[in-house]
Amino acid sequence: MSDELITIKESFIIVMDSRNATQINNIPYNSNVDFQFEGALYFNNDDYIQLNFSLNSFSCPNSIYIINETNNLLSITMNGQTNNYLINYGNYNINTFQSYLTSILPNTFNISYNISNNKYTLTNTIYEFTINSNSTINEIMGFSKNTVYSSTNKSFIFPILILLLIILIQII
């Protein structure tokens, strides 16, 4: 046998798609998946010294939502009744978030955004209201975690700059 290195190049394509994974580790997002090959990779030559693999294509859409399961609850008590509003997961901007809140809150509520101070104001035309400490949408809307806030004259200006704008700038 000669001491020369014989190079043999063989190629084959393996297609993997998260929809066909054998194990999905974070349902429903499908971004952490495992694949198990049905058969072993078999090479019929014992003289292999090196195997090379390459990735021809990879696609990973940005599916991280600004509002998700960790920060989508707004809890409000008004006229002695507590209502929990779950915000749909998704990416919002100032206007779409404001419109969405208007659509899920009772029609006695109005939410406005002040561009000069980057804060929301929530008002109610009939009742005083309280934003409860179990709300998780706090940083998005501009208030502190685990804190109860009460309206004055049926209005409340959120005390902190809204995080929604800051997050949107970082994503862009």
C-alpha positions as CSV (number, residue, x, y, z in Angstrom):
1,M,0.0,0.0,0.0
2,S,1.2,3.4,-0.9
3,D,1.8,6.3,1.6
4,E,-0.1,8.7,-0.6
5,L,-3.3,10.3,0.7
6,I,-6.2,9.5,-1.5
7,T,-8.9,12.1,-1.4
8,I,-12.4,10.9,-2.0
9,K,-15.2,13.5,-2.0
10,E,-18.7,12.3,-1.6
11,S,-21.6,14.5,-0.8
12,F,-25.2,14.2,0.2
13,I,-27.8,16.6,1.5
14,I,-29.7,16.4,4.8
15,V,-32.7,18.7,5.1
16,M,-33.8,19.6,8.6
17,D,-36.9,21.7,9.3
18,S,-38.3,22.5,12.8
19,R,-41.7,21.3,11.6
20,N,-40.1,17.8,11.2
21,A,-38.1,17.7,14.5
22,T,-38.3,14.5,16.6
23,Q,-38.3,16.6,19.8
24,I,-39.6,20.1,20.3
25,N,-38.3,21.6,23.5
26,N,-40.3,24.8,23.7
27,I,-43.8,24.3,22.3
28,P,-45.4,26.4,20.7
29,Y,-42.3,28.4,19.5
30,N,-40.4,25.5,17.9
31,S,-37.1,27.3,18.1
32,N,-35.4,24.7,20.3
33,V,-35.6,21.4,18.5
34,D,-33.8,18.1,18.2
35,F,-33.4,15.8,15.2
36,Q,-32.6,12.1,15.3
37,F,-31.4,10.4,12.2
38,E,-33.3,7.2,11.4
39,G,-30.1,5.5,10.3
40,A,-26.5,5.9,11.1
41,L,-24.2,7.7,8.7
42,Y,-22.3,4.8,7.2
43,F,-19.1,5.0,5.2
44,N,-17.9,1.8,3.6
45,N,-14.2,2.6,3.6
46,D,-12.0,2.2,6.7
47,D,-9.4,4.6,5.4
48,Y,-11.3,7.8,6.3
49,I,-9.1,10.3,8.2
50,Q,-11.3,13.3,8.0
51,L,-15.0,13.9,7.4
52,N,-16.1,17.4,6.5
53,F,-19.6,18.8,7.0
54,S,-21.0,22.1,5.9
55,L,-24.2,24.0,6.3
56,N,-25.7,25.2,3.0
57,S,-28.6,27.2,4.3
58,F,-29.9,28.3,7.7
59,S,-33.0,30.4,8.4
60,C,-34.0,31.7,11.8
61,P,-36.8,34.3,11.8
62,N,-36.9,36.7,14.6
63,S,-39.8,35.5,16.6
64,I,-39.2,37.1,19.9
65,Y,-42.2,39.0,20.9
66,I,-42.1,42.3,22.9
67,I,-45.2,41.1,24.7
68,N,-45.2,37.5,25.6
69,E,-46.3,35.1,28.4
70,T,-44.1,36.9,31.0
71,N,-45.4,40.5,30.5
72,N,-49.0,40.4,29.1
73,L,-51.3,41.0,32.1
74,L,-53.0,44.3,33.0
75,S,-55.1,44.0,36.2
76,I,-57.5,46.9,36.9
77,T,-59.9,47.3,39.8
78,M,-62.8,49.7,39.2
79,N,-66.0,50.2,41.1
80,G,-65.1,47.3,43.4
81,Q,-64.6,44.8,40.5
82,T,-61.2,43.5,39.4
83,N,-60.7,42.6,35.7
84,N,-57.6,41.0,34.3
85,Y,-56.8,41.9,30.7
86,L,-54.5,39.6,28.8
87,I,-52.6,41.3,26.0
88,N,-52.1,39.2,22.9
89,Y,-48.5,38.1,22.3
90,G,-46.9,40.2,19.6
91,N,-44.8,43.1,18.6
92,Y,-46.5,46.5,18.9
93,N,-45.5,50.1,18.3
94,I,-46.9,53.0,20.3
95,N,-50.0,53.4,18.1
96,T,-50.8,49.7,17.6
97,F,-50.4,49.1,21.4
98,Q,-52.6,52.0,22.2
99,S,-55.3,50.9,19.7
100,Y,-55.1,47.3,21.1
101,L,-55.6,48.5,24.7
102,T,-58.6,50.7,23.6
103,S,-60.2,47.6,22.0
104,I,-59.9,45.4,25.1
105,L,-60.6,47.9,27.9
106,P,-64.2,49.0,28.6
107,N,-65.3,51.9,26.5
108,T,-65.2,54.2,29.5
109,F,-61.4,54.1,29.3
110,N,-59.2,56.2,27.1
111,I,-55.4,55.8,26.7
112,S,-53.2,58.6,25.3
113,Y,-49.6,58.9,24.6
114,N,-47.5,62.0,25.2
115,I,-44.6,62.1,22.7
116,S,-42.8,64.9,24.7
117,N,-42.4,62.8,27.9
118,N,-42.8,59.3,26.4
119,K,-45.6,58.4,28.8
120,Y,-49.1,56.9,28.6
121,T,-52.1,58.4,30.4
122,L,-55.1,56.2,31.2
123,T,-58.4,57.9,32.0
124,N,-61.9,56.7,32.8
125,T,-65.0,58.8,32.2
126,I,-67.0,57.4,35.1
127,Y,-64.9,55.7,37.9
128,E,-61.7,56.0,39.8
129,F,-59.6,52.9,39.2
130,T,-56.5,51.0,40.5
131,I,-53.8,49.3,38.6
132,N,-53.1,46.2,40.6
133,S,-49.6,44.9,41.7
134,N,-50.1,41.6,39.9
135,S,-50.0,43.3,36.5
136,T,-47.0,42.1,34.5
137,I,-47.2,44.6,31.6
138,N,-45.6,47.2,33.9
139,E,-42.3,48.0,32.1
140,I,-44.0,48.1,28.7
141,M,-46.6,50.6,29.9
142,G,-44.4,52.6,32.2
143,F,-45.0,51.6,35.8
144,S,-43.0,49.7,38.5
145,K,-43.4,46.0,39.2
146,N,-45.3,44.8,42.3
147,T,-46.8,48.3,42.9
148,V,-50.4,49.4,43.2
149,Y,-51.3,52.6,41.4
150,S,-54.5,54.6,41.9
151,S,-56.0,57.2,39.6
152,T,-56.6,60.8,40.7
153,N,-59.6,62.6,39.1
154,K,-60.2,59.4,37.1
155,S,-56.8,59.7,35.4
156,F,-53.4,58.2,35.8
157,I,-50.2,59.2,34.2
158,F,-47.7,56.3,34.2
159,P,-44.6,57.4,36.1
160,I,-41.9,55.8,34.0
161,L,-40.9,56.2,30.4
162,I,-42.5,53.4,28.5
163,L,-40.3,50.5,27.6
164,L,-42.2,49.8,24.4
165,L,-40.4,52.6,22.5
166,I,-37.0,51.6,23.8
167,I,-37.4,48.0,22.8
168,L,-38.6,48.9,19.3
169,I,-35.5,51.1,18.8
170,Q,-33.2,48.2,19.8
171,I,-34.9,45.8,17.4
172,I,-34.8,48.1,14.4
